[in-house]
């Protein structure tokens, strides 16, 4: 009976463990050590750059140091794109000036670049499997 219970426990626990991975975002080139860095994770190209349509929001748990920070997000396997912002004044908003130009730092997974706005979702895409991974993103100001 104990063998059956052990097999059942393994069968139920292993799939749960295999269906997520930690993605560590190493955010570099921060302008200063003020505020918080938030990473918004999207999994749908049609909702890319649609405020509030992200599937996950992660932020740094440790103070910013050496012009960088590390942020860990646990994600299920799939395809995603990420957009971190450096919320220097901790108002939980991405501040822009009266012309709509960013006043705070921003970036995109794969260091994707857009012309006069956000890059294409496909340029910022990354895949999450069952193993942990690390992505480096350089901020722009």
C-alpha positions, -999 to +999 in steps of 0.1 A: +000+000+000+029+024+008+043+017-027+011+027-043+008+059-023+044+068-031+039+062-068+007+083-067+025+111-049+053+111-075+028+110-104+009+140-090+040+161-079+063+156-109+040+172-135+034+202-112+072+207-108+079+203-145+054+229-156+072+260-145+107+275-146+124+304-130+134+331-155+160+355-141+160+389-158+194+406-153+186+443-159+217+463-167+226+500-174+203+515-148+208+552-145+208+553-108+199+532-077+166+550-070+132+533-071+121+499-084+124+479-115+093+462-127+092+435-155+060+431-174+056+397-191+033+392-221+023+360-238+002+373-267+014+395-296-021+411-299-018+424-263+019+435-265+021+471-254-015+471-241-013+485-206-026+460-180-027+431-205+005+414-192+003+379-177+029+385-150+045+414-132+077+409-113+099+434-094+133+435-078+133+423-042+168+436-034+180+472-036+195+483-069+233+481-069+261+485-094+237+499-120+219+466-123+194+442-106+182+406-109+145+398-110+132+363-109+098+354-124+083+319-123+066+311-156+049+281-172+064+268-204+055+289-234+065+319-255+067+353-239+081+388-243+092+411-215+093+448-209+110+462-178+107+497-166+128+516-141+102+533-118+126+558-103+100+576-082+081+545-071+047+557-083+040+524-101+037+542-134+059+547-165+064+584-165+065+603-198+069+640-206+042+662-223+053+649-257+050+612-246+088+607-244+099+584-216+112+601-185+122+567-169+142+537-181+127+510-203+139+479-221+127+448-239+137+411-239+164+402-264+173+439-262+148+443-291+145+478-305+115+496-320+116+524-345+095+552-329+079+529-303+078+494-291+096+466-311+077+438-327+066+411-303+085+385-324+117+404-319+113+403-281+101+367-278+117+342-257+107+306-249+104+291-215+107+253-211+110+232-180+145+245-171+155+278-155+170+305-177+186+339-175+180+368-198+200+401-199+182+433-207+200+467-211+179+497-201+174+528-223+167+563-211 
